[in-house]
Amino acid sequence: MLVPLFVDALANKAERDAWRDVANVFWTSVVAGTVASVALVFAAPAVLRLTAAGLEGPDFDLAVALLRMFAFQILFYALNAL
């Protein structure tokens, strides 16, 4: 996604503007991925109550812990998509 945007911007704009466009896309992805990841960390119990209604006790606690650990994959997916 980022390479075609950069090549198009270099062809049609000044180099400084092209770099600014790429930086905007990159940092928007970083911020959005970070916000989504942090929100999922805090909302993990509520998300699991909606998606895994049968879990209770130690299994639920384990699922919450695992979801919180894996929540930052959203950020890495956002960076990988670039």
C-alpha positions as CSV (number, residue, x, y, z in Angstrom):
1,M,0.0,0.0,0.0
2,L,2.7,2.4,0.9
3,V,5.0,1.9,-2.1
4,P,2.4,2.7,-4.8
5,L,1.4,5.8,-2.8
6,F,5.0,6.9,-2.6
7,V,5.8,6.3,-6.2
8,D,2.6,8.2,-7.3
9,A,3.4,11.1,-5.0
10,L,7.0,11.3,-6.3
11,A,5.8,11.4,-9.8
12,N,3.1,14.0,-9.2
13,K,4.4,16.1,-6.3
14,A,7.6,17.5,-4.9
15,E,9.8,15.1,-3.0
16,R,9.2,16.8,0.3
17,D,5.4,16.5,-0.2
18,A,5.8,12.8,-1.1
19,W,7.7,12.1,2.0
20,R,5.1,14.0,4.1
21,D,2.3,11.9,2.5
22,V,4.1,8.7,3.3
23,A,4.8,9.8,6.9
24,N,1.1,10.7,7.3
25,V,0.0,7.3,6.2
26,F,2.6,5.5,8.4
27,W,1.9,7.4,11.6
28,T,-1.9,7.2,11.1
29,S,-1.5,3.4,10.9
30,V,0.7,3.4,14.0
31,V,-1.7,5.5,16.0
32,A,-4.8,3.6,14.9
33,G,-3.2,0.2,15.6
34,T,-1.9,1.3,19.0
35,V,-5.3,2.7,20.0
36,A,-7.1,-0.4,18.9
37,S,-4.6,-2.6,20.7
38,V,-4.8,-0.7,24.0
39,A,-8.6,-0.5,23.8
40,L,-8.7,-4.3,23.4
41,V,-6.4,-4.8,26.4
42,F,-8.8,-2.8,28.6
43,A,-11.9,-4.3,27.0
44,A,-10.7,-7.9,27.0
45,P,-13.2,-9.2,29.7
46,A,-16.2,-7.6,27.9
47,V,-15.1,-8.9,24.5
48,L,-14.7,-12.4,25.9
49,R,-18.1,-12.3,27.5
50,L,-19.6,-11.5,24.1
51,T,-17.6,-14.0,22.1
52,A,-17.0,-16.9,24.5
53,A,-20.1,-16.8,26.7
54,G,-19.5,-20.3,28.2
55,L,-16.2,-19.6,29.8
56,E,-16.1,-19.2,33.6
57,G,-13.6,-19.3,36.4
58,P,-10.0,-20.1,35.7
59,D,-10.6,-20.7,32.0
60,F,-12.1,-17.2,31.6
61,D,-9.2,-15.7,33.5
62,L,-6.7,-17.5,31.2
63,A,-8.6,-16.4,28.1
64,V,-8.5,-12.7,29.3
65,A,-4.8,-13.0,29.9
66,L,-4.1,-14.5,26.5
67,L,-6.3,-12.0,24.7
68,R,-4.5,-9.1,26.5
69,M,-1.1,-10.6,25.4
70,F,-2.2,-11.1,21.8
71,A,-4.0,-7.7,21.5
72,F,-0.9,-6.0,20.2
73,Q,-1.0,-8.2,17.1
74,I,-3.4,-5.6,15.8
75,L,-0.6,-3.0,15.8
76,F,1.8,-5.4,14.1
77,Y,-0.8,-6.3,11.5
78,A,-1.3,-2.6,10.8
79,L,2.5,-2.1,10.4
80,N,2.8,-5.2,8.2
81,A,0.1,-4.0,5.9
82,L,2.2,-1.0,4.9
